[in-house]
Amino acid sequence: MAPIRKPTSLDIGVLFVGLWLLLKAIGILLRRSNTTRLTGPPSESWLFGFSSFMSIGDPSLAYEQWAEQYGAVFRVPITVYVSITSRLGMGQTKIVVCDPKAIQHIYSKTTFGYIYSKARKKELSAIVGEGILWAEGEHHKRQRKALTPAFSNAAIRKLAPVFFDSAYKVKNAWDSLLESNGEAIIDVQGWMNHVTLDSLGIAGFSHDFGTLQGKYSVVAEVLDSFGGIKLTFVDIFKLIFSPAFPVLTTIPTPRFNLFKKFKLTSKEISRELLERTRKEKKGDVEDKKDYSVIGLLIRASNDNSEHPMSDDEVTDQVKTHSTSLYTRIKATILTGLRCIQMTVLIAGGYNTTSISLTWALIELAKNQSIQTKLREELACQYRNEGDPTFDQFTSSLPYLDAVVHEVLRMHTSIWETIRVAAKDDIIPLSVPIQTADNKTVDCISLAAGQVISIPIRAINRSSKFWGPDAKEFKPERWIEEGGIQGNAQDIQGHRHLLSFADGPKMCLGKSFALATFKATLSVLVRNYTFELRDGPDTKIEVGRALGTLRPKIVGEDECRMPLRVRRVD
């Protein structure tokens, strides 16, 4: 009789992996049995599904085509351990939702019913900390309630001069560039990055990065690098496999290291801000009213506030903001937490606003008649009155408003919202669909753990909702008599757009972003004309940079946008 071999570490490891795979397979089978069987495109890869495609390109066009072919709700095969079992009907899928009623249902339940995956939570914690962007459930509800006053129209109204001041710093710099020649080729994307960052710094947390005046900033250096970082094989590997193995999100790559550097730099700025705040409270520095977002948050941390935030919550906001400290140990903890909201404010506002401003200048350069019409509105309204007030550019400049919202519709920098069902749910549909079982249903069942995608960019640009001219840049659609026409009216969210999402997690900084956008664009269009660098035939495509879609010249590696700029006569 052969002796019984003692199990080795390898044997035990293989056993645990086998058990883990078995449990995963059982979980997938249970989830699939509780989820309506939907039609959708066949898997592109037996191993990766569509994950590699989703990790590299802009999937919005594919989403729109699939919606036309398979209906307003369909499934897309994704990720790894899943694909191996897909031939047994066990592959993991992402359910893509383009139905307005279903979207409203999902957004209304975010933070409780539809949440981040474990991998996404781990990544957000590593990148921006545990502030409002990371928070869910009651924790998110409490933070948002305390933060809302700092982002109200009343608060943003007081910050409008900051946005105009930053825009005029751009003007001063450009005037110097144009002084000798009358025209110049300017990389407007770089400048829009800096005007956005400086505005966020001063209006957000009373810190001037000074990038528009040529000052060096580590934060600016890191953010400027975002457009040049390409996804490596390891990045794609992480994106594909992290849903199954969340620990993979922390593997160091150039992309991950950039985020880490950004987080550490924000922490240093936060410490300086907290020290200054402590001195002001002690009377060492002249007391002055601080209207910045962080200033309002500091006041929100006082016990007398209507919705006081705990020390931990306010500090999490400095990556949103700051708070009082009581002991040396508590000070260390809170300083780290406060940095979190500063990073959230920069990460959330920087990319979206700077990219939108860049696209606005591109579209105006491509459409000279629209550029002229906008300039005439601005000149006519405020020829002798200086800059418009917050209330004026909110309600008295209809064509500026139309241009801004058409940019937000056409060029959303985030292509989709992804969530995971926290529990079993039934989602109502506005239009019945046919399932893979050839049944016609007006609602679908979801099992807990099912991945959901709302394709923001595809819906914003869909001809089904916006008509046959949906792919055209047409600001007039926003000022037509009777308002927005057609199926777009069925879409909830700000002005029938999903650019700011909707529901409890709708972008808190919406008014902040719109004010920055309008103030900057109004100053630049009144003072300069814009043309494409190589004339009307210049080809522009969408490049992907660290989770956002940025414009770039076809054939050029970096996400830069050189335009021909001249002074207005």
Secondary structure, DSSP 8 states (H G I E B T S, - for coil): --------HHHHHHHHHHHHHHHHHHHHHHHHHTS--------S-TTTBTHHHHHHS-THHHHHHHHHHH-SEEEEEB-HHHHHTGGGT---EEEEE--HHHHHHHHHTBTTTEE--HHHHHHHHHHH-SSTTT--HHHHHHHHHHHGGGGSHHHHHHHHHHHHHHHHHHHHHHHHHHTTTSEEEEEHHHHHHHHHHHHHHHHHHS----GGGT---HHHHHHHHHTT----HHHHHHHHHTTT-GGGGGS--HHHHHHHHHHHHHHHHHHHHHHHHHHHHHTSS------SHHHHHHHHTSTTSSS---HHHHHHTTSS------SHHHHHHHHHHHHHHHHHHHHHHHHHHHHHHHHHHHHHHH-HHHHHHHHHHHHHHHTTT-S--HHHHHHS-HHHHHHHHHHHHH--S---EEEEESS-EEEEEEEEEE-TTS-EEEEEEE-TT-EEEE-HHHHHT-HHHH-TTTTS--GGGGTSTTSS-GGGGG--SGGG--TT--GGGS-TTHHHHHHHHHHHHHHHHHHEEEEETT-TT--EEEEEETTEEEEEETT-SS---EEEEEE--
